[in-house]
Every structure is written in C-alpha cells, then in structure tokens.
Amino acid sequence: MNDPDGSVIIAALRDDPVIGCLVGELRAEPPGQGRIFRTRLRSSGTPCILKLADELEAAWMPAISARATDIVAEVLAHGVLSEPERPWLLLADLPHRARSDNDDIARDVMRAAARFQQEAIDVDLPTYPIDVDFMITYAQQAIDAGCPGPAADVLPRIGADDAWLRSLGGHLKGHGDVHFWNAVAAARDGPWRLIDPIPRTAHWAWDAAYAQLTSGVAETPDLIMLLAEERRRLGLPIPGAQQFDRLRTILLGWSSLLWWAILPARREEAWWRGEVERNVAAHEAL
C-alpha cells in the first residue's frame, strides 16, 4: 500500500465497524507510519494503543494475555481489519520503556521472559526456529560484514554446537524478541511487560543472549544468569555449572554474529564492537 503518512490506513481503521465502536480519534505514534496508533477507549476514555500486527504477534499476544496478567501488555481487543486485510491488536498503553543499565529493571524483564516461556509450554501456535540453517545464514552475513574476531572459524562448528545444545533438552517456545525497547510499563519503576513477540523455538537462554547484544550496554548485568535465576524461582529446569558456562558461551557467540549481521548502527560503538569480538573469540576457543 502506498501510504507514506498513514492517512489511508487511518481512514480504513475509522471505517471498520468494530474498531470504530471501540476507540475514538487515532494518532500515528510515531508520526508518519501506518502501524501503531495512540487512541482512547470510547467507553472510558482510557488511553490505549492500536497496532496492526504481524500474524505471529496477532496470534501470540492474545493467547499469552488471556493466560496471565504479568507477562505481556494487556490485550483489550483484537480482530482483523477487512480492507486491507490485516490483524490488529488493541493494547493497554504502557508508555515507559525499560533501561538496560539498571539491575532491578533487567531482572524484571528477564522474569517476564521466563514467565512467557513457562506459559508458552501449553500454547499450540507457530514459532520460528533458531537452528543450524538460521545461524549459518547470519554467521555468513556477519563474516561478509567484517565481524571482528574469528567468526570464520566458528561457522563450521555451528552444526555440532546446535546438536550439543539440543542434547541438553532445553529447547522451548520463547518470546523471541526480548530487548529493553520491547519492555514497557505504566510507571517508570515498572512492573514491566513485554510487547512485540516473534516467538522462536530455541534454547531457553537464547532470549537473554539476544537481549544482551541488541540493547545491552557496559552497565547491563549478565542477562543469561538473571534469566536462569528467574527460571529457578519458577521451578523451571536449568543446567549444571559446567553445561551452563558452555551454553552461555555458545549463545553469546551466536547472538554476537546475528547482531553484527543485522545491526550495523552499533558497529562503530567501541564497547559493543569489543563485546562482539570477545564473545566470538570465546566461542571459537571452546
């Protein structure tokens, strides 16, 4: 659809009989795009977010929201826009975004990630796999983009590392896009809820390794350790110390390769580049 300022999609949303009954004026947030809109419930005036969602998000957000109130932003309503045909979500407006340099916030975000994993066990919906093909694709892209460290030596061992990870029995359905911009709250001190899932079937520690590299800074605590501690509090399995160290090294190496491939904006940050190089070197040294 050719709709650079979002005006066409806003008109379609206003004309939709279900959405029109639920909410009032729609305002693109941020301006100039056609996916996320701030609005208010007609019934109460309560602020909320209307989002045109991808298929996985449109399926998973209502499923998790219906099961628990402490994991994702509350889904107030959902449906499918008739023209153009797009799924939509009406979400509680939680305007504050999490920070990755605060230990308490980081723990709360990892707690939400652990709870998502816990509830997702019984949710029969599709996911994307984090598997050999996925990692070889992005490792090669990272190498082509000049990834620091011995990335070319890590590439041929991805299959063996994946087999070892699967032997631990820790693969499950997770949020898949855990990072601190995807953690929101009504107040600056939380409680924090996740948004924008892209559910993946992966080792449970992938959610934390992913977040460590995408939005981590020098002050960010060890997110894999925090996620492990929150899983332990929930009675979910975690491996012994020797296995834990190895899986942590592998997954931080994988996450470093992935984000070097797809996040060029951070490649010039000296600290972040150093983390990528250190993680890739540690992986190769196993």
C-alpha positions in Angstrom: 0.0 0.0 0.0 1.4 3.5 -1.0 0.5 5.3 2.2 3.6 7.3 3.4 1.9 9.3 6.1 -0.5 6.6 7.3 -3.6 8.6 6.3 -5.1 5.9 4.1 -4.8 3.2 6.8 -6.2 5.6 9.5 -9.3 6.1 7.3 -9.7 2.4 6.9 -9.4 1.9 10.7 -12.0 4.6 11.3 -14.4 3.0 8.9 -14.0 -0.5 10.4 -17.3 -1.2 12.3 -15.6 -3.0 15.2 -12.7 -0.6 15.7 -15.0 2.4 15.3 -17.1 1.3 18.2 -14.1 0.6 20.4 -12.0 3.7 20.1 -12.0 7.4 19.2 -9.5 9.5 17.3 -6.4 7.8 16.1 -2.9 9.4 16.1 0.1 7.7 14.5 2.8 7.1 17.0 5.5 7.9 15.9 4.0 10.2 13.2 4.4 9.3 9.5 3.9 5.5 9.8 0.9 3.3 9.5 1.2 0.5 12.1 0.9 2.0 15.6 -1.7 4.5 16.8 -2.5 6.1 20.1 -6.1 6.4 20.9 -8.7 6.1 23.7 -11.5 3.7 24.5 -14.9 5.2 23.8 -16.3 3.5 26.9 -14.0 5.0 29.4 -11.5 7.4 27.8 -8.7 5.1 28.9 -5.5 5.6 26.7 -4.7 2.6 24.6 -2.6 1.5 21.6 -4.0 0.2 18.3 -1.4 -1.8 16.4 -1.5 -3.5 13.0 0.3 -6.7 13.9 2.2 -9.5 12.1 0.5 -12.9 12.0 2.6 -14.4 14.8 2.2 -11.4 17.1 -1.5 -11.3 16.4 -1.9 -14.9 17.5 0.5 -15.0 20.4 -0.3 -11.7 22.2 -4.0 -12.6 22.9 -3.0 -16.2 23.8 -0.5 -15.1 26.5 -2.6 -12.1 27.7 -5.5 -14.4 28.3 -3.4 -16.8 30.3 -1.6 -14.3 32.6 -1.5 -10.7 33.5 2.2 -10.4 34.5 3.9 -11.2 31.1 2.7 -9.0 28.2 0.8 -5.7 27.8 -2.9 -6.5 28.3 -4.7 -7.2 25.0 -8.0 -5.3 25.3 -9.4 -6.5 22.0 -8.2 -8.0 18.7 -9.5 -8.7 15.3 -8.8 -8.5 11.6 -9.2 -5.3 9.5 -11.3 -6.1 6.5 -9.8 -3.7 3.9 -6.8 -4.1 3.7 -6.9 -7.4 5.5 -4.6 -7.0 8.5 -4.8 -8.4 12.0 -5.0 -5.7 14.7 -4.4 -5.6 18.5 -5.8 -3.1 21.0 -3.3 -2.9 23.8 -3.0 -1.2 27.2 -1.0 2.0 26.8 2.2 1.4 28.8 4.3 4.5 27.8 7.6 3.9 29.6 10.4 1.8 28.1 12.9 -0.2 30.1 16.5 0.6 30.6 19.3 -2.0 30.2 21.6 -0.3 32.7 19.5 -0.9 35.8 19.9 -4.3 37.6 16.4 -4.3 39.0 14.7 -3.5 35.7 16.9 -6.1 33.9 15.8 -8.7 36.4 12.1 -7.8 36.0 12.4 -8.1 32.2 14.1 -11.5 32.5 11.3 -12.5 34.9 8.7 -11.6 32.2 10.8 -13.6 29.6 10.9 -16.6 32.0 7.1 -16.4 32.6 6.5 -16.2 28.8 8.5 -19.4 28.4 6.5 -21.0 31.2 3.1 -20.2 29.8 4.1 -20.9 26.2 4.7 -24.6 27.0 1.0 -25.3 26.5 0.3 -22.8 23.7 -0.1 -24.6 20.4 0.9 -21.8 18.0 3.6 -21.5 15.3 7.1 -20.2 16.0 10.4 -19.6 14.1 13.3 -21.9 14.8 16.7 -20.9 15.9 18.6 -23.7 14.2 21.6 -24.6 12.1 20.2 -23.0 8.9 19.3 -19.8 10.7 22.7 -19.4 12.4 24.7 -20.4 9.3 22.9 -17.7 7.3 23.5 -14.9 9.8 27.1 -16.1 10.6 28.0 -15.8 6.9 26.4 -12.4 6.7 28.4 -11.3 9.8 31.6 -12.6 8.2 30.8 -10.8 4.9 30.2 -7.6 7.0 33.7 -7.8 8.6 32.7 -9.2 12.0 35.6 -8.9 14.5 37.1 -12.0 16.0 37.5 -15.5 14.5 33.9 -15.7 13.0 35.1 -17.8 10.1 36.3 -20.4 12.5 33.0 -20.5 14.4 31.0 -21.0 11.2 31.9 -24.7 10.5 31.1 -25.8 14.1 27.6 -24.4 14.3 26.1 -27.8 13.5 28.0 -29.5 16.3 27.2 -26.7 18.7 23.5 -26.9 17.8 23.5 -30.7 18.4 25.1 -30.2 21.8 22.6 -27.6 22.8 19.7 -29.8 21.8 21.2 -32.7 23.8 20.5 -30.6 26.9 16.8 -30.7 26.4 16.3 -27.0 27.0 14.6 -26.0 23.7 11.2 -24.4 24.1 8.9 -21.7 22.8 10.1 -18.2 23.9 9.1 -14.6 23.2 11.8 -14.4 20.6 12.4 -10.6 20.5 13.3 -9.8 24.1 15.1 -6.5 24.4 14.6 -3.4 26.6 12.7 -1.4 24.0 10.2 -4.2 23.9 9.6 -4.0 27.7 7.0 -1.4 28.7 5.4 -0.2 31.9 2.7 2.2 33.1 5.2 3.8 35.6 8.9 4.4 35.4 9.7 1.8 38.1 7.5 -1.0 36.4 6.1 -3.6 36.6 7.5 -4.4 33.2 5.6 -6.2 30.4 6.7 -7.5 27.1 5.4 -6.5 23.7 6.1 -7.4 20.0 6.8 -11.1 20.3 8.4 -13.0 17.4 8.2 -16.4 19.1 11.1 -18.7 18.5 11.8 -22.3 19.3 15.3 -22.2 20.8 17.2 -23.0 23.9 15.7 -21.1 26.8 18.8 -18.9 27.3 18.5 -17.5 23.7 16.1 -14.8 24.9 18.7 -13.5 27.3 21.7 -13.8 24.9 19.7 -12.0 22.2 18.8 -9.1 24.6 22.4 -8.9 25.8 23.7 -7.9 22.4 20.8 -6.0 20.9 20.3 -3.4 23.7 23.0 -4.2 26.2 25.4 -1.5 27.4 28.5 -1.7 29.5 26.4 -1.5 32.7 24.0 -4.2 31.7 24.2 -7.2 34.0 24.6 -10.8 32.9 21.1 -11.5 31.4 21.6 -15.2 30.9 22.4 -15.5 34.6 19.3 -13.4 35.6 17.1 -15.5 33.3 18.5 -18.7 34.8 17.8 -17.4 38.3 14.2 -16.4 37.4 13.6 -19.8 35.8 14.9 -21.4 39.0 12.4 -19.3 41.1 9.6 -20.6 38.8 10.7 -24.2 39.3 11.9 -24.5 35.6 15.0 -26.5 34.8 18.4 -25.1 34.3 21.7 -27.0 33.7 24.6 -27.5 36.0 27.5 -25.1 36.2 29.8 -26.7 33.6 27.0 -27.0 31.0 25.8 -23.5 31.8 29.1 -21.9 31.1 29.4 -23.7 27.7 25.8 -22.9 26.6 26.3 -19.3 27.7 29.5 -19.0 25.6 27.9 -20.6 22.5 24.7 -18.4 22.7 26.6 -15.2 23.3 28.7 -16.1 20.3 25.7 -16.8 18.1 23.9 -13.6 19.3 27.0 -11.6 18.5 27.2 -13.0 15.0 23.5 -12.3 14.4 23.5 -8.7 15.6 26.7 -7.9 13.8 25.0 -9.0 10.7 21.7 -7.1 11.1 22.5 -4.1 13.4 25.1 -2.0 11.5 24.2 1.0 13.6 26.1 -0.4 16.6 29.2 -1.5 14.7 31.0 1.8 15.4 30.4 1.7 19.2 33.8 0.7 20.7 32.4 -1.1 23.7 29.8 -3.1 21.6 32.4 -4.0 19.0 34.7 -5.2 21.7 31.9 -7.4 23.2 31.2 -9.0 19.8 34.9 -9.7 19.3 35.3 -11.1 22.8 32.2 -13.3 22.5 33.2 -14.7 19.1 36.7 -15.4 20.3 35.4 -17.2 23.5 33.1 -19.3 21.3 35.9 -20.3 19.0 38.1 -21.2 22.0 35.7 -23.8 23.3 
